[in-house]
Amino acid sequence: MNRTRLLTTMAVLVAIGTLGAQLLWFPAGISKAYPVQHAVNVMAAVTLGPWPAVAIAFMIGLLRNMLGLGTLLAFPGGMIGAFLAGYLYQRFRKNGVAVIGEAIGTGIFGSIFAVPFAILLMGSSIGAFAFLPSFLISSISGGLIGWFILSRINLEKRIQTY
């Protein structure tokens, strides 16, 4: 894939993730679940690889925070989940493994890394176990949406053939 097509695809996924987060969300424990972010993470991880997926997750988190639509917790969960989804997809070449990577990366590792963010940057002393259920619910539901979209439109083959 050439650089222009890669950057354009990344920009479209950032736009979908930023806008979609406001259209589809639900309360989950102590935070809100934004499954579109996780669906975009899975689709980016499968189609573009782990590092572009991390960049997309970072940009979505940055834009949502700049627009006042998200919290700083979007960074550790989204970026770790995107990386692990992309890494596991590269190793096993199965969309379902990318969903598992997103769920483990965001739901478990992201909730652990969210604790220092919450303490240092948000002034909250909530522990990792408080974040774990909501991060897992959000990442699993979004990962399944991403898997469903990938399985229906076969996006990874369409993008890689250009």
C-alpha positions as CSV (number, residue, x, y, z in Angstrom):
1,M,0.0,0.0,0.0
2,N,1.5,3.4,-0.9
3,R,1.9,6.1,1.6
4,T,-0.9,8.3,0.3
5,R,-3.4,5.5,0.5
6,L,-2.2,4.5,4.0
7,L,-2.6,8.1,5.3
8,T,-6.0,8.5,3.7
9,T,-7.2,5.2,5.1
10,M,-5.9,6.2,8.5
11,A,-7.6,9.6,8.3
12,V,-11.0,8.0,7.4
13,L,-10.7,5.5,10.3
14,V,-9.9,8.4,12.7
15,A,-12.9,10.3,11.4
16,I,-15.1,7.2,11.9
17,G,-13.8,6.6,15.4
18,T,-14.1,10.2,16.5
19,L,-17.7,10.7,15.1
20,G,-18.9,7.2,15.8
21,A,-18.0,7.5,19.5
22,Q,-20.6,10.1,19.9
23,L,-23.3,8.2,18.0
24,L,-22.9,4.8,19.7
25,W,-22.1,4.6,23.4
26,F,-23.6,3.2,26.6
27,P,-23.0,3.4,30.3
28,A,-20.7,0.5,31.6
29,G,-19.8,0.6,35.2
30,I,-17.9,3.7,36.3
31,S,-17.3,4.9,32.7
32,K,-19.0,5.0,29.4
33,A,-18.4,2.3,26.7
34,Y,-17.4,3.5,23.3
35,P,-17.5,0.4,21.1
36,V,-16.8,2.3,17.9
37,Q,-13.3,3.1,19.1
38,H,-12.6,-0.6,19.6
39,A,-14.2,-1.6,16.3
40,V,-11.9,0.8,14.5
41,N,-9.0,-0.6,16.5
42,V,-9.7,-4.1,15.2
43,M,-10.3,-3.0,11.6
44,A,-7.1,-0.9,11.6
45,A,-5.1,-3.7,13.3
46,V,-6.2,-6.2,10.7
47,T,-5.9,-4.0,7.6
48,L,-3.0,-1.8,8.4
49,G,-1.0,-3.4,11.2
50,P,-0.2,-2.6,14.8
51,W,1.7,0.7,14.5
52,P,-0.8,2.4,12.2
53,A,-3.6,1.1,14.5
54,V,-1.8,2.7,17.5
55,A,-1.5,6.0,15.6
56,I,-5.2,5.9,14.8
57,A,-6.1,5.1,18.4
58,F,-3.9,8.0,19.6
59,M,-5.4,10.5,17.1
60,I,-9.0,9.4,18.0
61,G,-8.2,9.9,21.7
62,L,-6.5,13.2,21.0
63,L,-9.4,14.6,18.9
64,R,-12.0,13.4,21.4
65,N,-10.2,15.1,24.2
66,M,-9.6,18.3,22.3
67,L,-13.3,18.4,21.4
68,G,-14.3,17.8,25.0
69,L,-15.9,14.5,24.0
70,G,-13.7,12.0,25.9
71,T,-11.4,11.5,28.8
72,L,-7.7,10.8,29.2
73,L,-8.6,7.1,29.7
74,A,-9.0,6.8,25.9
75,F,-5.2,6.8,25.5
76,P,-4.0,3.8,27.5
77,G,-6.9,1.5,26.7
78,G,-7.2,2.4,23.0
79,M,-3.5,2.4,22.2
80,I,-2.6,-0.8,24.0
81,G,-5.6,-2.6,22.6
82,A,-4.9,-1.5,19.1
83,F,-1.2,-2.6,19.3
84,L,-2.1,-6.1,20.8
85,A,-4.8,-6.6,18.2
86,G,-2.4,-5.8,15.4
87,Y,0.4,-7.8,16.8
88,L,-1.7,-10.9,17.4
89,Y,-3.3,-10.6,14.0
90,Q,0.1,-10.5,12.3
91,R,1.2,-13.6,14.2
92,F,-2.0,-15.7,13.6
93,R,-3.8,-14.1,10.6
94,K,-7.2,-14.6,12.2
95,N,-9.7,-11.8,12.7
96,G,-11.0,-13.4,15.9
97,V,-7.5,-13.3,17.4
98,A,-7.4,-9.5,16.8
99,V,-10.7,-9.2,18.8
100,I,-9.1,-11.2,21.6
101,G,-6.0,-8.9,21.4
102,E,-8.2,-5.8,21.6
103,A,-10.1,-7.3,24.6
104,I,-7.0,-8.3,26.5
105,G,-5.0,-5.1,25.5
106,T,-7.8,-2.7,26.4
107,G,-9.8,-4.7,29.0
108,I,-6.9,-5.9,31.1
109,F,-3.7,-4.0,30.3
110,G,-5.5,-0.8,29.5
111,S,-7.4,-0.9,32.8
112,I,-4.1,-1.4,34.7
113,F,-2.4,1.5,32.8
114,A,-5.4,3.7,33.4
115,V,-4.8,3.7,37.1
116,P,-1.7,6.0,37.0
117,F,-3.5,8.2,34.4
118,A,-6.4,8.5,36.8
119,I,-4.2,9.3,39.8
120,L,-1.7,11.7,38.2
121,L,-3.7,13.4,35.5
122,M,-7.3,13.2,36.7
123,G,-7.0,13.4,40.5
124,S,-8.8,10.1,41.0
125,S,-7.6,7.2,43.2
126,I,-9.8,4.5,41.6
127,G,-8.0,1.1,41.2
128,A,-7.6,-1.1,38.2
129,F,-10.5,-3.4,39.2
130,A,-12.9,-0.5,39.0
131,F,-11.9,0.1,35.3
132,L,-11.7,-3.6,34.3
133,P,-15.4,-4.4,33.9
134,S,-16.2,-1.3,31.8
135,F,-13.1,-1.6,29.7
136,L,-13.8,-5.3,29.0
137,I,-17.4,-4.6,28.1
138,S,-16.5,-1.8,25.8
139,S,-13.6,-3.6,24.1
140,I,-15.4,-6.9,23.6
141,S,-18.6,-5.3,22.2
142,G,-16.5,-3.0,19.9
143,G,-14.2,-5.8,18.9
144,L,-17.1,-8.0,17.9
145,I,-18.5,-5.1,15.8
146,G,-15.2,-4.7,14.1
147,W,-15.0,-8.5,13.5
148,F,-18.5,-8.5,12.0
149,I,-17.7,-5.7,9.7
150,L,-14.4,-7.3,8.5
151,S,-16.1,-10.6,8.0
152,R,-18.9,-9.1,5.9
153,I,-17.0,-6.8,3.6
154,N,-13.7,-8.6,3.6
155,L,-12.0,-5.2,4.1
156,E,-8.5,-6.5,4.6
157,K,-8.3,-8.0,1.1
158,R,-9.8,-4.9,-0.6
159,I,-7.4,-2.5,1.0
160,Q,-4.3,-4.7,0.4
161,T,-5.0,-5.2,-3.3
162,Y,-4.9,-1.5,-4.2
